[in-house]
Amino acid sequence: SAADWKSGLADWAHLTAACLWIGGLIQLVVVVWPLMPEARRAAFLAFSRLATVCVGVLLLAGVYLSILRLPELDDLWTTGYGQVLLVKIGLVSLAFAWGGLHKLIAVPAVARGSDGVMGRLRGSLIGESMVGMAVLLVAAVLVNAEPPAQEPPSPPTATSLPR
């Protein structure tokens, strides 16, 4: 059905964007910073552009999937699936805010060639990476949780038909 392929595409886009964003962060911290100091500036600026696209895809696909799986707003706090999703949303919000600060403060400083920010940036990238990994752990719990059962639409009755 149309909903199945759209859901599958949204899942794929969501997972791909998350892997590129969080995996890219970890590569910056573990590979580029300690082993390739001459590539730090260019890698960070390129990653920032990629991360911006990833965040957009994550938001669009995540909102779509949330609406699809939790059609009632109160499902967020009345079901186990919704409660785990709320934890994930909180962690994602923290990661997005952290990345947003990098975009607003660190990217312009790095682009200007400010060496002072480069030394402090690794620690901040480690922090954002840790939050990203926490998001992945909660996402793993969410994948194994069952969304609430959705009631099939009831057929129209004679009294609900337009006259």
C-alpha positions, -999 to 999 in steps of 0.1 A, spaced: 0 0 0 10 36 -4 14 41 34 37 11 36 62 24 11 61 59 25 67 46 60 96 25 47 111 54 28 107 77 59 124 50 81 152 47 57 157 84 54 155 89 92 181 61 98 204 72 71 204 108 83 210 97 119 239 75 109 255 102 88 251 129 115 262 109 145 287 88 126 302 120 112 305 135 146 323 105 159 347 105 130 355 141 136 363 134 173 380 100 170 398 103 136 402 139 124 410 158 156 437 135 169 452 121 136 446 148 110 451 182 126 457 198 92 422 187 80 403 198 111 391 231 98 379 218 64 364 186 78 345 205 104 331 231 79 321 203 55 305 182 82 285 213 94 269 215 59 262 178 59 248 179 94 224 207 85 209 186 57 208 156 81 189 175 107 163 186 82 157 151 70 156 138 106 130 164 115 108 158 85 110 120 86 107 118 124 76 140 126 60 120 98 68 87 115 56 100 149 22 110 134 19 77 116 26 56 147 10 78 173 -21 94 157 -34 106 191 -14 132 209 -21 117 243 -5 85 231 28 103 238 23 101 276 -3 73 280 16 45 261 50 30 268 60 36 231 50 73 235 70 77 267 101 62 251 96 85 221 94 115 245 127 106 260 141 103 225 126 137 215 142 153 246 176 139 238 173 148 201 163 183 211 194 186 233 216 173 204 199 197 179 205 226 203 241 217 208 246 214 170 228 247 166 253 264 189 281 249 169 265 262 137 259 297 151 291 302 171 318 277 161 313 276 123 317 313 118 348 313 141 363 284 123 355 299 89 373 331 100 404 311 109 401 316 147 425 290 162 413 296 197 380 279 190 396 248 175 411 237 208 378 239 227 358 225 199 368 189 203 354 187 238 321 201 226 320 177 197 326 148 221 296 161 242 274 163 212 285 128 201 277 113 235 242 128 233 239 114 198 249 79 210 223 82 238 197 90 211 207 58 193 204 37 224 169 51 230 160 45 193 171 9 198 146 5 226 119 23 205 125 -1 176 117 -30 198 86 -13 214 52 -18 199 33 14 189 -2 14 203 -27 -6 182 -47 16 160 -84 10 157 -96 5 121 -120 33 110 -156 24 117 -178 21 86 -203 50 82 -237 45 97 -269 56 81 -272 85 106 -236 98 97 -241 98 59 -246 132 43 -282 139 32 
